[in-house]
Each structure stands twice: as C-alpha cells, then as structure tokens.
Amino acid sequence: MTVLNTGVTNSARRVCAALLVSVVGSAQVAAEEITEERIATAIQELDREAPDLLSRSGVPGMAIAVVSGDRVLYQRGFGVRALGGGEPVDTETVFQLASVSKPLAATVVAGLVGDGLIAWETPVFRFLPSFVLSDPWVTRSVTLADLLSHRSGLPDHAGDLLEDLGFGREEILARLRCAPLSPFRITNAYTNFGFTAAALAGASAAGMEWADVADRRLFAPLGMDRSSFRYADYLARTNRTLAHAYVDGVYQPLYERDADAQAPAGGASASVSDLAKWAQLVLDEGRYAGEPVIQSEALLQTQLPQSISDPAPTADGRSGFYGLGWNVGYDDSGRTKLSHSGAFMLGVATSVTLYPGLDLGILVLTNGAPYGLAEATSQIFFDLVLEGEVRNDWLSLYFERFSELWAHEGDFMRDYRSPPASPEPPLAQSAYVGIYESPYYGPLTVASGAAGLQITLGPQAMTFPLAHWDGDLFVFETTGENALGLSGAEFVVGPSGSADSLILERYNQAGLGTFTRISELPPCPSWCACVGSDRVSWGCR
C-alpha cells in the first residue's frame, strides 16, 4: 500500500531523514557503463577528497566504507575520535548511528519474518498488547509494516519530547494512546517510537529482548562484534567517538546521547567495518560470504515503497518513498536508490546509500551534528561513479540546506529574539502557582522562589526557570535532543483571577501541551505506576 505524506506536521528532522533522496538527482548513465575501473577511480578520488571535506566541515572525525555484495572495496577512518584528543578514527572505531539504526533494525525484523515467527502484516497488539492508540480500530489493525513505514497516523516524532523529559521506553509507548491520529495508512509522519513498537513486537514474537534478538539474528552471524543496540555497550568500547554539537559555528563535545528508549529507531552503535558487512548482506539479497542469513523475500519487502514520504512538488517532479526502514528513491535512469541519514543534534550524523542494481553502496559515519558532511561525501562518491566527475560543491550545498532546515524548525513558535519594548506586567506569583496536568505529559508544578517562578515536569522532576516576557506569557529554555531555544509558557487566567491552565509552546505542536490546573495530584492512570513517593513526578514504567 502506498501512502501519501501530507507534509502538514512533519518537521525538519523528518526532512533530514529523506534529504539524501530528494535534494538531488543522479546522472543519466546507463548501468552497463559503470565499470569496475570507473568505481576504482571514484574510490581513489574519494580517498583524496575526504580529508579536505573533513577539514572544511570542522567535524572532528569520519569513517567511510564502500561495498559491493561480495566484498568491501574500501574502508578508512579520518580525523579524531574527540576534539582535543589525539586518538585517531580507524575502521574499528565505534560511532553512534542515530537513524541509520532503522534499516539495520528492519533487517533484524526481516530475519524474524523469514523465520516464520511474525509477518509484516501481523497486528502489533498480538505481540505487544500494551501498545494502544487513541482509536481502538487502529490499535487492532496497525501492523509491523504500518509502523516501520511511518503510516500509522501518529503525529510526527510522537514521543520524542517525552524522551527529552526523561520518560523511559515503556512510559513513552504507553502515553502514545493520548496522541491524536491522522488518517490511518493515508498520511506519513516520521515516528521513532512507532517504529520502536514494531521492532519490540518482533522481539516479543522471538521471546527475547530487542538487543538480544539483534545480536543473535544479525550481529553474531555476520561477525559484527562491535555492533549493539545497547547504549551501555557503546560506552564500554575503548575505541569509540564522542558526539560533537555545533554551537556558534564550532563543533564541541558538550553532550551525551542515550537513545536506549528508542533503540531500534536510533540507538544502535557500530564501526564502519561492521556496517560494511551488513551492507554486503543487503546488496547480496540476504547472503553473507555466500551463506544465506536473512530470507531474501522478507528482506526485499524492506526495500519496496510503502508510503510517500516526500511528494513531488510538481507534476514532472520525482517523489520520495519510505519502505520498511529505508528511504526508497529512483534516479534519472530509473535505478533504485536505498538510503537513510542519521541525525542527533547533540552531535552525530551518519548516512548509508545503496544502489542494488549496481551492487554498490557507501557508508559514512561522523561524530558531528548533522550539517551535511555525511550526505555530501556519499553524493560526491556517486557523482564520480555515475558521471565521472563531481557536479557541485556538495558540502556547501548540504550545509546550506541543513542550516535552513534547523533555522526554521521552530517556526511554529513565537520569535523570542527581541523582548517587547513595553511588556504588560504579570499578575502576582500566587495567581500562577499550583499543580497542572496534561494527559500526555502528566503533572506539572509551578512554584515560586526568590529567583521567580519555575516549572517542574517529568519523571526526573526536571526544573525550568520561567522568565517574564509579556503579561501572562513567560519563557523558558528547552532541553534535550529536540531543544529549540526559548519557548513560551502562557498562563490562561480564568474568572477567579488565577490561572486555569498553562500552555507550553514547545510541547504543543501536536496540541498536547495544554496543562489544566488541578487541586491535587491525580492518581496514576491505570496503565502506569507512580514513580516517587510525593507523586510530583509520576511517570509510567
């Protein structure tokens, strides 16, 4: 089933996932003209250009592998694992993969499908009965394929802000029942936790934890000894990179990114040499070193269009599609192109691009925030293969595009760069102090202190100081992977002269950020358990 992406709610982060498909086309060169000599020449040129690309980008480190179905044609590390450190990146250096985890996870699930443990069209609730959506019919009907191709109707990136607030995987999946749904199997919206639910259903069918299934079904058979879906395993590697955020025009190692909550969608880590083995398996239709590992028919389904992720802007344009964990596109010559980018704003950018018809692919891993180095490197290589020359300054072009995407990601919020010249005064703090609740985010407390008002939210009791802006509008600094700088916190004052509700602008993009005043902390919903004896920060577990 092919599904249309309406584009109404999809954020820049979804666009990032598809950018490698939609930004550029490919040359019209017949497949028979792509000789081994041309590929070898492209690899030599890539090897010469890669150090300059890394230097120009400012990213500390990068690893590249070029593969075909039966061999690794090239692999090399560049730069350093961490800014200020002297340890070099090599082909065994472990990187976090971000959303390149998705095609990797889809391969694991394909293994389970090929084993007959589950089917792509199996309803998720059969193996994950706790997974409930706001529409009972959708709950009963949504399948692995629906969630792996982002066509369930869940809002764009549903659950990600809960993760930023410290909620765990089970808590987040439980709260998705509060999220509004777009038309089922008609809209496409990129959802890490919907994807995660499908993978967990597959693991449940196998009677194992997700990370264990991946180890047994994919990593062990391929000898991918430096690959894991556990953050703890990544931390335990001695040869690993650090993440580098992009702040004030410089990459800096400021943050850590634990993505265990959404492990199948974004929590994998691996070396480029390990990933090259996986890419060989994908190109060789489920075989590795001549031996079958994943059933070819099950694997093929991951590579077929399931929904329209990037509709063509014009009648003669080219749409981009999403398969099961893969972006699926077609170049000017009709060749199938499988790709995926991975992006953590806290400091990771990765990409994989495969041309099955050419039996050729490239993997690029970097330890810097997503501003186009990984995608540009991939594009340069395939320019050299398909045209014999590099057509554009891809690094500059991608940097421009990514910068524009991130700059506009907060366009749904007010502009807080310049405070009002004559702001209205706020009410007394007592008018705002109290307990508020959102069915999705849970309780929130507003308290006063010497420094002013502050809000406390989430299972880790995160505290956000409020600064007055204008009247009943305050601002606070957002946090986490999806932080967008200052966000509004607007109190809605009722007839009594006190606030009846509070709207947190950053958390209201899908209409879920309104917190209603309550007289006391509510009991936990039937689908979760309280965390903390004072119940101020209850969450689900």
C-alpha positions, 0 to 999 in steps of 0.5 A: 500500500502506498501512502501519501505524506501530507507534509502538514506536521512533519518537521525538519528532522523528518526532512533530514531523514529523506534529504539524501533522496530528494535534494538531488538527482543522479546522472543519466548513465546507463548501468552497463557503463559503470565499470569496475575501473570507473568505481576504482577511480571514484574510490581513489578520488574519494580517498583524496577528497575526504580529508579536505571535506573533513577539514572544511566541515570542522567535524572532528572525525569520519569513517567511510566504507564502500561495498559491493555484495561480495566484498568491501572495496574500501574502508578508512577512518579520518580525523579524531575520535574527540576534539582535543584528543589525539586518538585517531578514527580507524575502521574499528572505531565505534560511532553512534548511528542515530537513524541509520539504526532503522534499516539495520533494525528492519533487517533484524525484523526481516530475519524474524519474518523469514523465520516464520515467527511474525509477518509484516502484516501481523497486528502489533497488539498480538505481540505487544498488547500494551501498545494502544492508540487513541482509536481502538480500530487502529490499535487492532489493525496497525501492523509491523509494516504500518509502523516501520513505514511511518503510516500509522497516523501518529503525529510526527516524532510522537514521543520524542519530547517525552524522551527529552523529559526523561520518560523511559521506553515503556512510559513513552509507548504507553502515553502514545494512546493520548496522541491524536491520529491522522488518517490511518495508512493515508498520511506519513509522519516520521515516528521513532517510537512507532517504529520502536513498537514494531521492532519490540513486537518482533522481539516479543514474537522471538521471546527475547529482548530487542538487543538480544534478538539483534545480536543473535539474528544479525550481529553474531552471524555476520561477525559484527562484534562491535555492533549493539543496540545497547547504549551501555555497550557503546560506552564500554568500547575503548575505541569509540567517538564522542558526539560533537554539537555545533554551537556558534559555528564550532563543533564541541563535545558538550553532550551525551546521547542515550537513545536506549528508549528508542533503540531500534529507531536510533540507538544502535552503535557500530564501526564502519567495518561492521556496517560494511558487512551488513551492507554486503548482506543487503546488496547480496539479497540476504547472503553473507560470504555466500551463506544465506542469513536473512530470507531474501523475500522478507528482506526485499519487502524492506526495500519496496515503497510503502508510503510517500514520504516526500511528494513531488512538488510538481507534476514532472517532479520525482517523489520520495518513498519510505519502505520498511526502514529505508528511504526508497528513491529512483534516479534519472535512469530509473535505478533504485536508490536505498538510503537513510541519514542519521541525525542527533543534534547533540552531535552525530550524523551518519548516512548509508546509500545503496544502489542494488542494481549496481551492487554498490553502496557507501557508508559514512559515519561522523561524530558531528551534528548533522550539517551535511558532511555525511550526505555530501561525501556519499553524493560526491562518491556517486557523482564520480561513479555515475558521471565521472566527475563531481557536479557541485560543491556538495558540502556547501550545498548540504550545509546550506540546506541543513542550516535552513532546515534547523533555522526554521524548525521552530517556526511554529513558535513565537520569535523570542529574539527581541523582548517587547519594548513595553511588556504588560506586567504579570499578575502576582506569583500566587495567581500562577502557582499550583499543580497542572496536568496534561494527559500526555505529559502528566503533572506539572508544578509551578512554584515560586522562589526568590529567583521567580517562578519555575516549572517542574515536569517529568519523571526526573522532576526536571526544573525550568526557570520561567522568565517574564516576557509579556503579561501572562506569557513567560519563557523558558529554555528547552532541553534535550535532543529536540531543544529549540531555544526559548519557548513560551509558557502562557498562563490562561487566567480564568474568572477567579483571577488565577490561572486555569491552565498553562500552555507550553509552546514547545510541547504543543505542536501536536496540541498536547501541551495544554496543562489544566490546573488541578487541586491535587495530584491525580492518581496514576492512570491505570496503565502506569505506576507512580514513580516517587513517593510525593507523586510530583513526578509520576511517570509510567514504567 
